[in-house]
Amino acid sequence: MLKILIIEDEPDIADLEKDYLELSNFEVVIENDGKLGLEKALSSDVDLVILDLMLPGVDGFEICKRIREQKNTPIIMVSAKKDDIDKIRGLGIGADDYMTKPFSPSELVARVKAHLSRYERLLGSMPQENSVIEIRGIRIDKTARRVYINGVEKPFTTKEFDLLTFLAEHPNHVYSKDELFRELWDMDSIGDIATVTVHIKKIREKIEVNTAKPQYIETIWGVGYRFKV
């Protein structure tokens, strides 16, 4: 049974999320304190983290950052804060998704399933021998899920790795932000265009010599992005 960790300081919200997730046959653990939630996320084998932004002890941004330093566990960040800057910051430090309260518990369950399904397919489809993509100094080890730029390994979050790999596997093909979101997040992209934009920005910071003049991921204005070879 897959285990979900909810780090949420509002007991009523945490219990409601827990009830809906358990109805979908997930094992659920709740932590109401940021520090304890971080310890649980790092010390135990959880398959996905639902992370509130405003927490006592340690806030959601710091928890997300600390998890990403050690694990690729999918993270869904939730918050009552509607500002785009918070969403962009959360995605920028490694969250896989960002939901604004109030939201439907059914939608949360759907997103949990989508992220877990994507992650499991990626892990389950790995071949016995390492599958590697090499393009002009970039080496993407799909099996080990590692990226090397001119021989130097760069850290990538789960979604950053997935997005870079997808584009590199389809060179010179122009994809719109909506197409990339549907392909990588398995959900409709209405209202979530910033998700793709932020991930492209973070990838460029890791693979490009000059992000103002990208040599790999090119912006096709008014259309989307393509990986140049």
N, C-alpha and C positions, 0 to 999 in steps of 0.2 A: 504494500500500500504506500502510495506516495505521501510524503510528509510536507505540510505547509506550515511555515512559521509566520504568525501575525504579530507584528510589533506595533501596538496601538494602545494609547493611554486612556481612551474612552471605552470603558467596559461594555456599554450597550452596543456600540458599533462593532467591537471585537467579537462579542458573543453572537451577533447577527451574522457576521461574516463566517464565523466558525460553523454555525448551524447550516448555512447554505452549502458550505464546502463539504461538511460531513455527509450531507444528503447526496453529494456527488462522489462519495466513497474516498474522500481524502482523510488522512490523519492530520489533525490540526493541533498546534501548540501555540499558546498565547503568552506574550510577555508585555507588560504594561510600562516597563521602565526601559529607557534607551540603553543604558549601560548593560542591563541584564539581557536585553534583546540582542545586543552586539555579541556578547559572550556566547549566547545560545547559537547564533548564526555561525560563529567561527568554530565552535567546539563540537557541534553535532552535525549529523548528516541530514540536512533538510534539502528538499528538491526545489523549493521556491520560497521567496520571502515577500510578504506584503508589508510594506514599510510606511508608517505614518511619518509625515515631515516634522511636525511639532511634538517633541517628546521630552519628558523630564530626564535629566542625567546626561544624555548625549542625543543631539538632534539627528533627524533622518539623513541629512546631507553627509554628516560625518560617518554615520553607520554605513551608508552606501559606499562611501570612499574606502572605508576600512575593509569591507567585505570584498570589494573589487581588487584590493591588493593581494588577496589570497585565493579567491574563488571566482568561478564563472557562474555561480548559481543565479538563475533568473530573478530579477527584482522588479516588483511592481510598486512604485511609489504612489501614495495617496495623500491628499491634502485638501483642506478647505480653502487654501490660497489659490486664487484664480489667475494671478499675474503670470504672464508668459515667461518672465525672467526666471521665476522659480521652476517652471517646467523645463526651460532650456538648461538651467543649472543642474537640475536633477538628472536629465538625460546626458548632460555633458560629463558628469562624474561616474556614469556607468549604469544608471537605471535603464531597464529594458522598456518600461512603460510608465505613464504618469496619468493618474485618474483624479479628477477634481470632485470633492464632496459637494453636495450629496450625489450618490450614484446608486444605480440599481444593483442589489446583491447578485442578481442573475447575470448582469453584465460583468461583474467582477469574476464570477465563476467561469464565464465564457472566455475571458481574457487569460485566466489562470490555465485553463485547458489548452488554449491556443499556444501559449508560451511553452508549456510543458511538452506538448505534442511536437512542436518544432525542435526543441532541444533533444528530445528522445530520438526523433528521426535522424538527427545529425549524428548522435552518438551511436545509434544502432546500425547506421549504414556505413560505418567506417570499415574499410577493407583491412586484410591482414597485413599487407605491405603498405608503407606510407605512400599516400597519394600527394604529389607535390606539384604546385604551379610555379613556374619561374618566368618572370617577365622583366627584362631590363633592370636587373639589380634587386628586384623584389622576389623573395622566395616564400611561398605560402605552403606550409606543411599542413594539409587538411586533416591528416590522421592525428598528429600531435596537437593540432590547433595552435600553431606557432607561426609568427611572421618575422622574417629577417629582411632588413633593409641594408644592402651592401655588406652582408655578413653579420650585422648587428641585430640582435633580437629586440623587438619592440613589443610592449605589452598591449594587448587588445582585449576589450570587453567582448562578451558573447555576440552581441548584435553588431559591433564594429567588425569583428572577424567575419561574421556571416555576410554582411553587406559587401565588404572588400572582396571576399571570395566569389560571391555571386557576380559582381561586376567583372572581375578578372576572368571568370569562366565564360563570359559573354562579351568579349572585346569588340569595340567599335559599334556596339549596339546602344542606341540611345533609349534610356528608360525615363519615364516621367516619375515624379515623386510619388504619385498615386500608385503607379505600377510597382515601384520598389517597396512601398509600404505594404501593399497586398501580398507581395511575394515573400517578404521577410517577416512580417508581423501577423500574417494570416487573418487580418481584420480589415474592415472598411477604413479608409484613411480620412474620412470627413472630420475636419477640425484638428487633424494630427500631422499636418504637413511639416511642422517644426521638428518632428521626430527625425525625419529623414535628413533635413537640413543640418541639424546638430550633429548627427552621426557622420555625415560627409565631412563636415568641418573638422571633427576630431580625427578622422582617418587621414585627412590631408596634413594635419599637423605632425603626424607620425611618419608619413611616407614621402612627402614633398620637400624638396630643398627650399623652394620659395612658394608659399601657399598662395601668393598673389598671382603667380604664373604657374599653375599646376601642370606637371608633365605627365601625370597618370590619369587622374580623374578629372575630366574636363566638363565644365558647365556649358550646356547648349541653351542659351538664353531663350526663355519662353517655352522650352520643351522639357529639359531634364538634365541627365548626366550620362556620360559614357566613359568607359575605360579605354584609353588609347594604347595601341601597340605599334 
